[in-house]
């Protein structure tokens, strides 16, 4: 019986350490955004985008007083890979600055799916309602089944 109670206590502590900071973090708020089509991507952003396409990452940039968030998946050897942004959250930091977390959903081709054998660089661009660039960006990825 004691081992059972100790196991429950340890599990509760571990879960508390994992989940409580997410619920107690002050200032977290959702960032409104709109995914832009490739023909709507500003020219300045289109010029620097090829530099970041080979890497899997998220980044932000300011173009004409607008803040854009870009998520790239890196180089893929076949077609069939895609990205969607589920949400973007803003969290204030202690030093007065803020960071954002981009929650992206990745979709890969199915193992037996026939896809063109071409090199692709999947990416997505979102225009946000942010007024300033974030201090840092975190990328949280979920894979679609």
C-alpha positions in Angstrom: 0.0 0.0 0.0 2.9 2.4 0.8 4.6 1.7 -2.5 1.3 2.5 -4.3 0.9 5.9 -2.4 4.6 6.8 -3.1 4.1 6.0 -6.8 1.0 8.2 -7.0 2.9 11.0 -5.1 5.9 10.8 -7.5 3.6 10.8 -10.5 1.7 13.9 -9.2 4.9 15.8 -8.6 6.3 15.0 -12.0 3.0 16.0 -13.7 2.9 19.2 -11.6 6.4 20.1 -12.7 5.4 19.6 -16.4 2.0 21.2 -16.5 1.8 23.9 -13.8 4.2 26.3 -15.4 2.1 26.3 -18.6 -1.0 27.3 -16.6 0.7 29.8 -14.3 2.7 31.7 -16.9 1.5 35.3 -16.9 0.8 37.2 -20.0 0.3 34.4 -22.4 -2.1 35.4 -25.1 -3.0 34.2 -28.6 -1.6 36.2 -31.5 -4.0 36.7 -34.4 -2.6 35.8 -37.8 -3.5 35.2 -41.3 -1.7 32.7 -43.6 -0.7 34.6 -46.8 -0.7 33.0 -50.2 2.7 32.9 -52.1 1.6 35.8 -54.4 0.9 38.0 -51.3 4.3 37.5 -49.7 6.1 40.9 -49.7 9.0 41.2 -52.2 11.5 42.0 -49.5 10.6 38.7 -47.7 10.7 36.7 -50.9 14.2 37.9 -51.6 15.6 36.6 -48.2 13.4 33.5 -48.0 15.7 31.2 -50.1 18.4 31.7 -47.5 16.3 30.0 -44.8 14.4 27.3 -46.8 17.1 24.6 -46.4 16.7 24.7 -42.6 13.8 23.5 -40.4 12.9 26.5 -38.3 10.6 29.4 -37.5 11.5 33.0 -37.8 10.0 36.5 -37.8 10.6 39.6 -39.8 9.3 43.1 -40.2 8.2 44.4 -43.6 6.6 47.8 -43.8 5.4 47.9 -40.2 3.9 44.4 -40.5 5.3 41.4 -38.6 5.5 38.1 -40.5 6.2 34.6 -39.1 7.7 32.0 -41.4 8.0 28.3 -40.7 10.2 26.2 -43.0 10.6 22.4 -43.1 14.0 22.2 -44.8 14.9 20.3 -47.9 12.7 17.3 -48.7 13.6 14.8 -51.5 10.0 14.2 -52.5 6.8 16.1 -52.8 3.9 15.6 -50.4 5.2 17.5 -47.3 3.2 20.4 -45.9 2.9 22.8 -43.0 0.0 24.5 -41.3 0.0 26.9 -38.4 -2.5 26.0 -35.7 -1.9 29.0 -33.4 0.7 31.5 -32.2 1.0 32.4 -28.6 2.8 35.4 -27.1 4.5 35.2 -23.6 6.0 38.1 -21.8 9.4 37.6 -20.3 10.7 39.0 -17.0 12.9 41.6 -18.8 9.9 43.3 -20.4 10.5 41.6 -23.8 8.3 38.9 -25.2 8.7 35.6 -27.1 6.3 33.7 -29.3 5.5 30.0 -29.7 4.4 28.8 -33.1 2.3 25.7 -33.0 2.7 24.0 -36.4 1.2 20.9 -37.9 3.5 18.9 -40.2 2.0 16.5 -42.8 4.3 13.9 -44.4 3.4 11.7 -47.4 2.2 8.3 -46.5 4.8 5.5 -46.7 3.2 3.9 -49.8 2.0 7.1 -51.4 3.3 7.8 -54.9 4.7 11.3 -55.0 6.9 13.1 -57.5 10.7 12.6 -56.8 11.6 16.3 -56.7 13.4 18.3 -54.2 11.0 20.6 -52.3 11.3 23.2 -49.6 7.9 23.4 -47.8 7.2 26.6 -46.0 4.4 28.8 -44.7 4.1 32.6 -44.2 1.7 34.2 -41.7 1.0 37.9 -41.3 0.4 38.7 -37.6 -1.1 41.5 -35.6 2.1 41.9 -33.5 3.5 45.5 -33.3 7.1 44.5 -32.5 9.4 41.7 -33.3 9.6 39.0 -30.6 12.8 38.5 -28.7 12.8 34.8 -29.5 10.6 32.2 -31.2 9.8 28.6 -30.2 8.5 26.1 -32.6 6.2 23.3 -31.4 5.5 20.7 -34.0 2.7 18.2 -34.2 2.7 15.5 -36.9 -0.6 14.8 -38.7 -1.4 11.1 -39.0 
